[in-house]
């Protein structure tokens, strides 16, 4: 029974890969795949994404979607990774058992909030009460839907993951390393910053990569906060569209089965799958290195 449960997860992954590859690359006769209708060069190097249009106005350049996804992921990383690491250092090195027993469940509750709630929180609070008053007074043009809001919301969402994983890694550092630092006259800050964090660095990096993979795949919060405009831009105050948001928005409309637009969903999903798969493999490699060190 246990082997069957493990095999089921493997078969599910294989089935996902099969669907994405057949709909995007290979095709099953009489149906054609997406890349049999759209060239690879246009898909990966064109800078315009307009699959809903017709004729010469129809374009399938995925770069605006990739750029929007990476922009929001970068903003979320700048917010969530340092905050999560500082929370982990506090819980591991500074917090009393009573404070830890309160903060840990609070982080888990934060991780359990539905993403759609985060999205409306960003749309109704972060943009009108934080972003617009702050940056419009500086002369910036801020859209109602903007990448900065999406990045901030996703950054808040990944804080519990970074904090929990990093704290577990730092608590696994042998106490003998801490005691050696204190014996040499180091302060608690020196021990935390110069002994514990470097000793747990590979595990912390693995938590960072897992959190960024989570932010890349976020859908509802980004679709609500960042908008649905596939712009090739690095301006955090403009509206962008991510790969996940495109998939959601197109599936909500009336898509003709077998059309190029319908098959573009699988092509975008394949790109997203490859990106997240690579990041998860890297995180597993880093984490396995950490485990080898402390075995």
N, C-alpha and C positions, 0 to 999 in steps of 0.2 A: 504494500500500500504506500509506504514511504517512497519507494522507487517510482511508483506511478505518479505521485504528486510532483516529484522532481522532474520526471519526464514530461509532464503536462506543461510545465513552465518552459521547457526547452522547445516543445512542439509549438507552443503559442508564439514564441519568438521566431521560429522558422516559418510559421504561417504568415506572420506579419511581413517578414522579408520577402516571401514568395509573392504576396499580393502587391507589394510596392514595386518589386522588380518586374513582374509581368505587366503591370499597368503602365509602368514608366519606360522600361528599356526593351523588353522582349516582345510582349504582345502574344495573345493566344488567338489564332485564326478562328473566325474571319475578322476579329477585332484587331486593330493596330494599337501600338503603344504610343505614349506621348512623344518620345524622342524619334519616332518614325514620322511624325508630323512636324515637329519643331526641332531644329538643329541644336546640337550641344553648344555651338559657339553663340547662337542667339540667346539661349537660355542662361548661360553663365557669364556672358560678356556684354549683353545688351543692358542699357541703363534705364529702360522704360518697361513698366509692368502694367498692361492694360488688356487683360484677357477677356473682359466682358464686352469690349467693342467688336466691331465687325470690319472686314475688309482690310484696307491698308492701315487703319487705326489700331488694329489688334497687335499687341506686342507681348512677348513672353520673356522678358529679361528679369531674372529673379534677383538681381543685385539690389534693387530697392527694398525688397523684403528681407534679404540677408542683412543689409545695412541697418534697417530698422530694428531687427532682432538683436544685432550686436550692440547697437547704441543703447537700447534699454538694458541689455545684460551688463554693459559696462557701467552704466549709472547705478544699477542695483548692486554691482560688486563694490563700487566706491562707497556705498552706504552700508550695505549689509555685512561685508567681510570684516572691516575694522570694528564695527559695533559688536558683531558676534564674537570676535576674538577677545575684545576687552571684557565682555560679559563672562566669557569662559575663564579668563585669567582671574577675574574677581571670584567666581564660584569655586575655582580650584585652589586658589592660594590665599584669598583674603576673607571669604565669607565664613561665618560661623555655621555650625551644623544647623542651627535654627533658621538662619537666613537662607541657607541653601535649600532647606526643606520647603521654604515658601517660594523662592525664585524659580526652582526647577519646575514645579507644577504650573506656575504662571507662564513659563516659556512653552510648556506643552499645550496649554490652552491657546496661546497665541498661534501655535502651529496648526491647531485644529479649526481655526476660524475659516469658513468657506471663502474661496477666492473671489466670488462675486461680491461678497461683503467688502473685501478690500478694494475692489474696483469702484464701488459706489462711494466708499470712504474717500478715495482719491479724487473722484469726480466732484463730490459735493463739499469736500473740506480742503484737501491738499491744494488743488488748483485755485479755487476762489479766495481762500483765506491765507494761504502761504505763498504760493508761487506768484500769482498776479500782483498782490500788494508789494512784494519784495522786489521783483524784477521790473515791473512796469515803472516803478519810481526811479529806476536806474536807466530808463529809456529803451528797454528791450520790448520787442513785440511778441507777446505771448498769446498763443492760440488757446481756445477753450479745451481742446484735446491736444495734449503735447507729450512728447517722449519723456520729459523730466518727471512729470507726474507718474507715468507708468514705471519709470525706473525707481522712484522713491517708494512706491507701493510694493513693487517686487522686492526691493531691498529690505523693507520691513518684513516681508514674508520669509526671506531666507535667513533672517537673524536667528530664529530658534534652531535651525539645522546646524548652522556654523557653531553656535554657542554650545549646543549639546554634544556634537561630535568632538569639538576641540577640547571641551572640558573632560570628556572621557579619556582622550589621549593624554592630556596633561596629568590627570590623576594616576595614569598608568606609569608615569615616570618614577623610577625608584626613589624612595625617600632618602637613600644614602647620598644621592647627588645633592639634594637640598641641604642635608646636614653637613656635607663637606663645605658648601658655600658659607653656611652660618659659622662653621668652625674657623673659617678664614676671615671672619669679620664682615661679611657681606650683609647688606640690608635685605629686607623682604622684597623690595622692588628689584634689587640687583639679582637676587636668586630667581625671581619670576621672569625677568626680562633676559637675563644672560645665561641662565642654566636650564630652567624648565622649558621655556619656549623653544630655544634651539634644540633641545633634546627631543622635543615632540614635533619638530618642524615638518617632517615628512607626513605625519598624520594630520597636522593642521592644513597642509597643502592639499591633502586628499579631501578634507572637508570643504575646502574652498572650491575645488573642482566639482564636487558633487552639488554644492549649492548653486554654482554657475550653471550646471546642467539643468537644475531645477528651474532657474530663471529663464533659460532659453526655451524651455517647454511650457512656460506659463501661458495661459490662454485668456480666460475671462477677464481677469483684472487688467491685462494689457489692452484687450479689445475695448473695454469700457473707458479707460483713462487716456490711451494714446491715440485713439481714432482709427480711421480706416483709409488713410491717404498714403499710397505707396510712393513716398518721396525718397529720392536718393540724396540724403542730407545728413549732416552731423550736427545740425542745429537742435539742441534739446528742447527748444520752445515751440517747435513746429510739430504738426501732426504727422505721424508715421504709421506704417502698418507692418506687423510682424508676420512671420510665416504661419504661426498658429492662428492669428486673427484672420488671415486670409482664408484659411480652411473653414473656419467657423462661419464667416460671413457668406461665403459662396454656398455652403451647404444649407444655409437658411433660405436661399432663393430657389428659383425653379431652374435647375440645371438639367439640360438635355442629356440623357444617358448615352454614353459613347462619344460625346462631343469632346473637342480638344480642351474646352474649359473644364469639363468633368475630369479628364485625364490629367490636367495640370495639378489637380489636388494631390494626386499620387506622386507626381514629380517633386512638388514642394515638400510633401511628407517624407519622401526619400532623402532629400537634402537635410531636412531636420533630423531624421533618424541617424544619418551618418555622423552629423555634428555631435549629437548627444552620445552616440556610441563611442566615438573617439575620445570624448572627454571622460566618459565613465571608464574606459579601458586605461586611460592615463591615471585616473584616480586609483584604480585597483592596483596598478603597478607601483604607484607611490606608497599605497597602504601596505602592500606585500613587503616592500622594502623596510617599512617601519616594523612590521612584525618580525622580520628576520633579525633586526637589530636587537630587539628585546626578548627574543627567545633564548 
